[in-house]
Amino acid sequence: MFEKVLVPLDGSKVGEAALPVIDQLVSKLAPGSKVEITLLGVITLLRHWVVVGEASAPVSYTEEELKLIRKRVTDYLERTGQSLKGKGIIVKTMVSSGNASDEILKAAEETKADLIAMSTHGRSGLRRLAFGSITDKVLRAASVPVLMVRAAEGTVNE
């Protein structure tokens, strides 16, 4: 059974779709075992691009903005983990900054996770081509199993 699970979250209901699945896996397959779940929030450093004529430039967050965002992400992860902690699951939180798929893979190594559980937005066609798929990138590069959970209908836009 898995002892250390990494669950990346993006603050959306879709992102949280993996949590009940992990909860069920732990309660049914390993009742009483000490499973450690790390909830990961990744802050993307690039805020937006400014385009003027033919020139464009990335605009990043200021240190003050990053500090505020980091606190909000940490608070969100702590709140989200409370329901799991109430069931006796060991919950840790981790916040990093950078490319989401790279940070997820790095966090899996740092936490010595033996499973990455994440939800998928279910993008296809042009949306997938334009935005890419963090889940796909993690699935292809991870050195541990990846459990992908598709969010229920109706939560995709939340």
Rosetta constraint file for C-alpha pairs under 8 A:
AtomPair CA 1 CA 29 HARMONIC 7.68 0.50
AtomPair CA 1 CA 30 HARMONIC 7.11 0.50
AtomPair CA 2 CA 35 HARMONIC 7.14 0.50
AtomPair CA 2 CA 114 HARMONIC 6.01 0.50
AtomPair CA 2 CA 115 HARMONIC 6.60 0.50
AtomPair CA 3 CA 34 HARMONIC 6.90 0.50
AtomPair CA 3 CA 35 HARMONIC 4.70 0.50
AtomPair CA 3 CA 36 HARMONIC 6.04 0.50
AtomPair CA 3 CA 113 HARMONIC 7.70 0.50
AtomPair CA 3 CA 114 HARMONIC 6.85 0.50
AtomPair CA 4 CA 35 HARMONIC 5.98 0.50
AtomPair CA 4 CA 36 HARMONIC 4.79 0.50
AtomPair CA 4 CA 37 HARMONIC 5.83 0.50
AtomPair CA 4 CA 38 HARMONIC 7.58 0.50
AtomPair CA 4 CA 111 HARMONIC 7.61 0.50
AtomPair CA 4 CA 112 HARMONIC 6.97 0.50
AtomPair CA 4 CA 113 HARMONIC 4.68 0.50
AtomPair CA 4 CA 114 HARMONIC 5.60 0.50
AtomPair CA 4 CA 115 HARMONIC 6.71 0.50
AtomPair CA 5 CA 35 HARMONIC 7.60 0.50
AtomPair CA 5 CA 36 HARMONIC 6.27 0.50
AtomPair CA 5 CA 37 HARMONIC 4.76 0.50
AtomPair CA 5 CA 38 HARMONIC 6.22 0.50
AtomPair CA 5 CA 113 HARMONIC 5.25 0.50
AtomPair CA 5 CA 114 HARMONIC 6.17 0.50
AtomPair CA 5 CA 115 HARMONIC 4.91 0.50
AtomPair CA 5 CA 116 HARMONIC 5.74 0.50
AtomPair CA 5 CA 117 HARMONIC 6.91 0.50
AtomPair CA 6 CA 37 HARMONIC 5.87 0.50
AtomPair CA 6 CA 38 HARMONIC 4.88 0.50
AtomPair CA 6 CA 39 HARMONIC 6.20 0.50
AtomPair CA 6 CA 40 HARMONIC 7.06 0.50
AtomPair CA 6 CA 107 HARMONIC 7.76 0.50
AtomPair CA 6 CA 108 HARMONIC 6.33 0.50
AtomPair CA 6 CA 111 HARMONIC 7.81 0.50
AtomPair CA 6 CA 113 HARMONIC 5.95 0.50
AtomPair CA 6 CA 115 HARMONIC 6.34 0.50
AtomPair CA 6 CA 116 HARMONIC 4.76 0.50
AtomPair CA 6 CA 117 HARMONIC 6.19 0.50
AtomPair CA 7 CA 18 HARMONIC 7.51 0.50
AtomPair CA 7 CA 19 HARMONIC 7.76 0.50
AtomPair CA 7 CA 37 HARMONIC 7.05 0.50
AtomPair CA 7 CA 38 HARMONIC 6.06 0.50
AtomPair CA 7 CA 39 HARMONIC 4.94 0.50
AtomPair CA 7 CA 40 HARMONIC 6.01 0.50
AtomPair CA 7 CA 116 HARMONIC 6.02 0.50
AtomPair CA 7 CA 117 HARMONIC 5.10 0.50
AtomPair CA 7 CA 118 HARMONIC 5.75 0.50
AtomPair CA 8 CA 15 HARMONIC 7.66 0.50
AtomPair CA 8 CA 39 HARMONIC 5.81 0.50
AtomPair CA 8 CA 40 HARMONIC 4.48 0.50
AtomPair CA 8 CA 41 HARMONIC 6.01 0.50
AtomPair CA 8 CA 42 HARMONIC 7.78 0.50
AtomPair CA 8 CA 104 HARMONIC 6.83 0.50
AtomPair CA 8 CA 116 HARMONIC 7.99 0.50
AtomPair CA 8 CA 117 HARMONIC 7.39 0.50
AtomPair CA 8 CA 118 HARMONIC 6.05 0.50
AtomPair CA 9 CA 15 HARMONIC 5.21 0.50
AtomPair CA 9 CA 16 HARMONIC 6.36 0.50
AtomPair CA 9 CA 39 HARMONIC 6.76 0.50
AtomPair CA 9 CA 40 HARMONIC 5.89 0.50
AtomPair CA 9 CA 41 HARMONIC 5.46 0.50
AtomPair CA 9 CA 42 HARMONIC 7.82 0.50
AtomPair CA 9 CA 118 HARMONIC 7.64 0.50
AtomPair CA 10 CA 15 HARMONIC 5.57 0.50
AtomPair CA 10 CA 16 HARMONIC 7.98 0.50
AtomPair CA 10 CA 41 HARMONIC 6.23 0.50
AtomPair CA 10 CA 42 HARMONIC 7.28 0.50
AtomPair CA 11 CA 15 HARMONIC 6.46 0.50
AtomPair CA 11 CA 16 HARMONIC 7.52 0.50
AtomPair CA 11 CA 73 HARMONIC 7.94 0.50
AtomPair CA 11 CA 76 HARMONIC 7.32 0.50
AtomPair CA 12 CA 16 HARMONIC 6.50 0.50
AtomPair CA 12 CA 158 HARMONIC 6.16 0.50
AtomPair CA 13 CA 17 HARMONIC 6.55 0.50
AtomPair CA 13 CA 155 HARMONIC 6.28 0.50
AtomPair CA 13 CA 156 HARMONIC 7.96 0.50
AtomPair CA 13 CA 158 HARMONIC 5.93 0.50
AtomPair CA 14 CA 119 HARMONIC 6.63 0.50
AtomPair CA 14 CA 120 HARMONIC 7.28 0.50
AtomPair CA 14 CA 121 HARMONIC 6.51 0.50
AtomPair CA 14 CA 151 HARMONIC 5.38 0.50
AtomPair CA 14 CA 152 HARMONIC 7.95 0.50
AtomPair CA 14 CA 155 HARMONIC 5.71 0.50
AtomPair CA 14 CA 156 HARMONIC 5.85 0.50
AtomPair CA 14 CA 157 HARMONIC 7.95 0.50
AtomPair CA 14 CA 158 HARMONIC 6.70 0.50
AtomPair CA 15 CA 118 HARMONIC 7.16 0.50
AtomPair CA 15 CA 119 HARMONIC 5.45 0.50
AtomPair CA 15 CA 120 HARMONIC 7.27 0.50
AtomPair CA 15 CA 121 HARMONIC 7.79 0.50
AtomPair CA 15 CA 151 HARMONIC 7.88 0.50
AtomPair CA 16 CA 119 HARMONIC 7.03 0.50
AtomPair CA 17 CA 21 HARMONIC 7.46 0.50
AtomPair CA 17 CA 118 HARMONIC 7.76 0.50
AtomPair CA 17 CA 119 HARMONIC 5.72 0.50
AtomPair CA 17 CA 149 HARMONIC 6.53 0.50
AtomPair CA 17 CA 150 HARMONIC 7.20 0.50
AtomPair CA 17 CA 151 HARMONIC 5.42 0.50
AtomPair CA 17 CA 152 HARMONIC 7.76 0.50
AtomPair CA 18 CA 22 HARMONIC 6.25 0.50
AtomPair CA 18 CA 117 HARMONIC 6.20 0.50
AtomPair CA 18 CA 118 HARMONIC 5.52 0.50
AtomPair CA 18 CA 119 HARMONIC 5.39 0.50
AtomPair CA 18 CA 148 HARMONIC 7.58 0.50
AtomPair CA 18 CA 149 HARMONIC 5.56 0.50
AtomPair CA 19 CA 23 HARMONIC 6.13 0.50
AtomPair CA 20 CA 24 HARMONIC 6.13 0.50
AtomPair CA 21 CA 25 HARMONIC 6.17 0.50
AtomPair CA 21 CA 149 HARMONIC 7.88 0.50
AtomPair CA 22 CA 26 HARMONIC 6.13 0.50
AtomPair CA 22 CA 117 HARMONIC 7.53 0.50
AtomPair CA 23 CA 27 HARMONIC 6.15 0.50
AtomPair CA 23 CA 84 HARMONIC 7.22 0.50
AtomPair CA 24 CA 28 HARMONIC 5.86 0.50
AtomPair CA 24 CA 29 HARMONIC 7.99 0.50
AtomPair CA 25 CA 29 HARMONIC 5.51 0.50
AtomPair CA 25 CA 30 HARMONIC 7.31 0.50
AtomPair CA 26 CA 30 HARMONIC 5.08 0.50
AtomPair CA 26 CA 31 HARMONIC 6.28 0.50
AtomPair CA 26 CA 33 HARMONIC 7.89 0.50
AtomPair CA 26 CA 35 HARMONIC 7.33 0.50
AtomPair CA 27 CA 31 HARMONIC 4.82 0.50
AtomPair CA 27 CA 32 HARMONIC 7.79 0.50
AtomPair CA 34 CA 89 HARMONIC 6.75 0.50
AtomPair CA 34 CA 90 HARMONIC 7.02 0.50
AtomPair CA 35 CA 89 HARMONIC 6.00 0.50
AtomPair CA 35 CA 90 HARMONIC 6.22 0.50
AtomPair CA 36 CA 89 HARMONIC 6.46 0.50
AtomPair CA 36 CA 90 HARMONIC 4.67 0.50
AtomPair CA 36 CA 91 HARMONIC 5.87 0.50
AtomPair CA 36 CA 92 HARMONIC 7.40 0.50
AtomPair CA 37 CA 89 HARMONIC 7.32 0.50
AtomPair CA 37 CA 90 HARMONIC 6.14 0.50
AtomPair CA 37 CA 91 HARMONIC 4.91 0.50
AtomPair CA 37 CA 92 HARMONIC 6.20 0.50
AtomPair CA 38 CA 91 HARMONIC 5.80 0.50
AtomPair CA 38 CA 92 HARMONIC 4.62 0.50
AtomPair CA 38 CA 93 HARMONIC 5.35 0.50
AtomPair CA 38 CA 94 HARMONIC 6.85 0.50
AtomPair CA 38 CA 111 HARMONIC 7.78 0.50
AtomPair CA 39 CA 77 HARMONIC 6.38 0.50
AtomPair CA 39 CA 81 HARMONIC 7.44 0.50
AtomPair CA 39 CA 91 HARMONIC 7.28 0.50
AtomPair CA 39 CA 92 HARMONIC 6.23 0.50
AtomPair CA 39 CA 93 HARMONIC 4.79 0.50
AtomPair CA 39 CA 94 HARMONIC 6.20 0.50
AtomPair CA 40 CA 77 HARMONIC 7.51 0.50
AtomPair CA 40 CA 93 HARMONIC 5.98 0.50
AtomPair CA 40 CA 94 HARMONIC 4.85 0.50
AtomPair CA 40 CA 95 HARMONIC 5.75 0.50
AtomPair CA 40 CA 96 HARMONIC 7.69 0.50
AtomPair CA 40 CA 104 HARMONIC 7.62 0.50
AtomPair CA 40 CA 107 HARMONIC 7.84 0.50
AtomPair CA 41 CA 73 HARMONIC 6.35 0.50
AtomPair CA 41 CA 74 HARMONIC 7.64 0.50
AtomPair CA 41 CA 77 HARMONIC 7.27 0.50
AtomPair CA 41 CA 94 HARMONIC 6.40 0.50
AtomPair CA 41 CA 95 HARMONIC 4.83 0.50
AtomPair CA 41 CA 96 HARMONIC 6.50 0.50
AtomPair CA 42 CA 95 HARMONIC 5.80 0.50
AtomPair CA 42 CA 96 HARMONIC 4.97 0.50
AtomPair CA 42 CA 97 HARMONIC 5.37 0.50
AtomPair CA 42 CA 98 HARMONIC 6.86 0.50
AtomPair CA 42 CA 99 HARMONIC 7.80 0.50
AtomPair CA 42 CA 100 HARMONIC 5.88 0.50
AtomPair CA 42 CA 103 HARMONIC 6.93 0.50
AtomPair CA 42 CA 104 HARMONIC 7.90 0.50
AtomPair CA 43 CA 69 HARMONIC 7.74 0.50
AtomPair CA 43 CA 70 HARMONIC 7.49 0.50
AtomPair CA 43 CA 95 HARMONIC 7.47 0.50
AtomPair CA 43 CA 96 HARMONIC 6.18 0.50
AtomPair CA 43 CA 97 HARMONIC 4.52 0.50
AtomPair CA 43 CA 98 HARMONIC 6.22 0.50
AtomPair CA 43 CA 100 HARMONIC 7.66 0.50
AtomPair CA 44 CA 97 HARMONIC 5.82 0.50
AtomPair CA 44 CA 98 HARMONIC 5.06 0.50
AtomPair CA 44 CA 99 HARMONIC 6.09 0.50
AtomPair CA 44 CA 100 HARMONIC 6.86 0.50
AtomPair CA 45 CA 60 HARMONIC 5.99 0.50
AtomPair CA 45 CA 61 HARMONIC 6.52 0.50
AtomPair CA 45 CA 97 HARMONIC 6.28 0.50
AtomPair CA 45 CA 98 HARMONIC 5.64 0.50
AtomPair CA 45 CA 99 HARMONIC 7.86 0.50
AtomPair CA 46 CA 58 HARMONIC 6.71 0.50
AtomPair CA 46 CA 59 HARMONIC 6.25 0.50
AtomPair CA 46 CA 60 HARMONIC 4.77 0.50
AtomPair CA 46 CA 61 HARMONIC 6.96 0.50
AtomPair CA 47 CA 58 HARMONIC 7.57 0.50
AtomPair CA 47 CA 59 HARMONIC 5.76 0.50
AtomPair CA 47 CA 60 HARMONIC 5.11 0.50
AtomPair CA 47 CA 61 HARMONIC 6.17 0.50
AtomPair CA 48 CA 58 HARMONIC 5.98 0.50
AtomPair CA 48 CA 59 HARMONIC 5.46 0.50
AtomPair CA 48 CA 60 HARMONIC 7.13 0.50
AtomPair CA 49 CA 56 HARMONIC 6.59 0.50
AtomPair CA 49 CA 57 HARMONIC 5.57 0.50
AtomPair CA 49 CA 58 HARMONIC 4.38 0.50
AtomPair CA 49 CA 59 HARMONIC 5.75 0.50
AtomPair CA 50 CA 56 HARMONIC 5.44 0.50
AtomPair CA 50 CA 57 HARMONIC 5.35 0.50
AtomPair CA 50 CA 58 HARMONIC 6.24 0.50
AtomPair CA 50 CA 59 HARMONIC 6.87 0.50
AtomPair CA 51 CA 55 HARMONIC 5.85 0.50
AtomPair CA 51 CA 56 HARMONIC 4.21 0.50
AtomPair CA 51 CA 57 HARMONIC 6.63 0.50
AtomPair CA 52 CA 56 HARMONIC 6.09 0.50
AtomPair CA 61 CA 65 HARMONIC 5.77 0.50
AtomPair CA 61 CA 66 HARMONIC 6.05 0.50
AtomPair CA 62 CA 66 HARMONIC 6.18 0.50
AtomPair CA 63 CA 67 HARMONIC 6.16 0.50
AtomPair CA 64 CA 68 HARMONIC 6.41 0.50
AtomPair CA 65 CA 69 HARMONIC 6.14 0.50
AtomPair CA 66 CA 70 HARMONIC 5.92 0.50
AtomPair CA 67 CA 71 HARMONIC 6.31 0.50
AtomPair CA 68 CA 72 HARMONIC 6.31 0.50
AtomPair CA 69 CA 73 HARMONIC 6.11 0.50
AtomPair CA 70 CA 74 HARMONIC 6.05 0.50
AtomPair CA 70 CA 95 HARMONIC 7.00 0.50
AtomPair CA 71 CA 75 HARMONIC 6.08 0.50
AtomPair CA 72 CA 76 HARMONIC 6.12 0.50
AtomPair CA 73 CA 77 HARMONIC 6.18 0.50
AtomPair CA 73 CA 95 HARMONIC 7.20 0.50
AtomPair CA 74 CA 78 HARMONIC 6.17 0.50
AtomPair CA 74 CA 93 HARMONIC 7.24 0.50
AtomPair CA 74 CA 94 HARMONIC 7.55 0.50
AtomPair CA 74 CA 95 HARMONIC 6.71 0.50
AtomPair CA 75 CA 79 HARMONIC 6.18 0.50
AtomPair CA 76 CA 80 HARMONIC 6.05 0.50
AtomPair CA 77 CA 81 HARMONIC 6.05 0.50
AtomPair CA 77 CA 93 HARMONIC 6.26 0.50
AtomPair CA 78 CA 82 HARMONIC 6.45 0.50
AtomPair CA 78 CA 93 HARMONIC 6.87 0.50
AtomPair CA 81 CA 85 HARMONIC 6.21 0.50
AtomPair CA 81 CA 91 HARMONIC 6.23 0.50
AtomPair CA 81 CA 92 HARMONIC 7.94 0.50
AtomPair CA 82 CA 86 HARMONIC 6.18 0.50
AtomPair CA 83 CA 87 HARMONIC 6.87 0.50
AtomPair CA 84 CA 88 HARMONIC 6.90 0.50
AtomPair CA 84 CA 89 HARMONIC 5.65 0.50
AtomPair CA 84 CA 90 HARMONIC 7.79 0.50
AtomPair CA 84 CA 91 HARMONIC 7.10 0.50
AtomPair CA 85 CA 89 HARMONIC 5.03 0.50
AtomPair CA 85 CA 90 HARMONIC 6.13 0.50
AtomPair CA 85 CA 91 HARMONIC 6.14 0.50
AtomPair CA 96 CA 103 HARMONIC 6.79 0.50
AtomPair CA 97 CA 103 HARMONIC 7.25 0.50
AtomPair CA 98 CA 102 HARMONIC 7.51 0.50
AtomPair CA 98 CA 103 HARMONIC 6.42 0.50
AtomPair CA 99 CA 103 HARMONIC 6.02 0.50
AtomPair CA 100 CA 104 HARMONIC 6.11 0.50
AtomPair CA 100 CA 134 HARMONIC 6.80 0.50
AtomPair CA 101 CA 105 HARMONIC 6.29 0.50
AtomPair CA 101 CA 134 HARMONIC 5.30 0.50
AtomPair CA 101 CA 135 HARMONIC 7.45 0.50
AtomPair CA 101 CA 137 HARMONIC 6.24 0.50
AtomPair CA 101 CA 138 HARMONIC 5.69 0.50
AtomPair CA 102 CA 106 HARMONIC 6.14 0.50
AtomPair CA 102 CA 138 HARMONIC 7.86 0.50
AtomPair CA 103 CA 107 HARMONIC 5.96 0.50
AtomPair CA 104 CA 108 HARMONIC 6.18 0.50
AtomPair CA 104 CA 138 HARMONIC 7.32 0.50
AtomPair CA 105 CA 109 HARMONIC 6.55 0.50
AtomPair CA 105 CA 138 HARMONIC 6.62 0.50
AtomPair CA 105 CA 141 HARMONIC 7.65 0.50
AtomPair CA 105 CA 142 HARMONIC 6.27 0.50
AtomPair CA 106 CA 110 HARMONIC 6.22 0.50
AtomPair CA 107 CA 111 HARMONIC 5.93 0.50
AtomPair CA 108 CA 112 HARMONIC 5.81 0.50
AtomPair CA 108 CA 113 HARMONIC 5.04 0.50
AtomPair CA 108 CA 114 HARMONIC 7.85 0.50
AtomPair CA 108 CA 116 HARMONIC 7.18 0.50
AtomPair CA 109 CA 113 HARMONIC 6.57 0.50
AtomPair CA 113 CA 144 HARMONIC 7.55 0.50
AtomPair CA 114 CA 144 HARMONIC 5.64 0.50
AtomPair CA 114 CA 145 HARMONIC 6.97 0.50
AtomPair CA 115 CA 144 HARMONIC 5.77 0.50
AtomPair CA 115 CA 145 HARMONIC 5.19 0.50
AtomPair CA 115 CA 146 HARMONIC 5.86 0.50
AtomPair CA 115 CA 147 HARMONIC 7.23 0.50
AtomPair CA 116 CA 144 HARMONIC 7.16 0.50
AtomPair CA 116 CA 145 HARMONIC 6.42 0.50
AtomPair CA 116 CA 146 HARMONIC 4.73 0.50
AtomPair CA 116 CA 147 HARMONIC 6.12 0.50
AtomPair CA 117 CA 146 HARMONIC 5.80 0.50
AtomPair CA 117 CA 147 HARMONIC 4.59 0.50
AtomPair CA 117 CA 148 HARMONIC 6.05 0.50
AtomPair CA 117 CA 149 HARMONIC 7.52 0.50
AtomPair CA 118 CA 135 HARMONIC 7.34 0.50
AtomPair CA 118 CA 146 HARMONIC 7.52 0.50
AtomPair CA 118 CA 147 HARMONIC 6.28 0.50
AtomPair CA 118 CA 148 HARMONIC 5.21 0.50
AtomPair CA 118 CA 149 HARMONIC 6.12 0.50
AtomPair CA 119 CA 135 HARMONIC 7.68 0.50
AtomPair CA 119 CA 148 HARMONIC 5.38 0.50
AtomPair CA 119 CA 149 HARMONIC 4.39 0.50
AtomPair CA 119 CA 150 HARMONIC 5.59 0.50
AtomPair CA 119 CA 151 HARMONIC 6.49 0.50
AtomPair CA 120 CA 135 HARMONIC 6.34 0.50
AtomPair CA 120 CA 148 HARMONIC 6.48 0.50
AtomPair CA 120 CA 149 HARMONIC 6.07 0.50
AtomPair CA 120 CA 150 HARMONIC 5.19 0.50
AtomPair CA 120 CA 151 HARMONIC 6.65 0.50
AtomPair CA 121 CA 150 HARMONIC 6.91 0.50
AtomPair CA 121 CA 151 HARMONIC 6.85 0.50
AtomPair CA 121 CA 156 HARMONIC 6.08 0.50
AtomPair CA 122 CA 150 HARMONIC 6.77 0.50
AtomPair CA 122 CA 151 HARMONIC 7.90 0.50
AtomPair CA 122 CA 156 HARMONIC 7.68 0.50
AtomPair CA 123 CA 127 HARMONIC 5.97 0.50
AtomPair CA 123 CA 128 HARMONIC 5.14 0.50
AtomPair CA 123 CA 133 HARMONIC 7.83 0.50
AtomPair CA 124 CA 128 HARMONIC 4.81 0.50
AtomPair CA 124 CA 129 HARMONIC 7.62 0.50
AtomPair CA 125 CA 129 HARMONIC 6.37 0.50
AtomPair CA 126 CA 130 HARMONIC 5.95 0.50
AtomPair CA 127 CA 131 HARMONIC 5.92 0.50
AtomPair CA 127 CA 132 HARMONIC 7.72 0.50
AtomPair CA 128 CA 132 HARMONIC 4.97 0.50
AtomPair CA 128 CA 133 HARMONIC 6.37 0.50
AtomPair CA 133 CA 137 HARMONIC 6.34 0.50
AtomPair CA 134 CA 138 HARMONIC 6.19 0.50
AtomPair CA 135 CA 139 HARMONIC 6.00 0.50
AtomPair CA 135 CA 148 HARMONIC 7.60 0.50
AtomPair CA 136 CA 140 HARMONIC 6.15 0.50
AtomPair CA 137 CA 141 HARMONIC 6.24 0.50
AtomPair CA 138 CA 142 HARMONIC 5.53 0.50
AtomPair CA 138 CA 146 HARMONIC 7.84 0.50
AtomPair CA 139 CA 145 HARMONIC 7.99 0.50
AtomPair CA 139 CA 146 HARMONIC 6.02 0.50
AtomPair CA 142 CA 146 HARMONIC 7.39 0.50
AtomPair CA 151 CA 155 HARMONIC 6.40 0.50
AtomPair CA 151 CA 156 HARMONIC 6.61 0.50
AtomPair CA 152 CA 156 HARMONIC 7.43 0.50
AtomPair CA 154 CA 158 HARMONIC 7.88 0.50
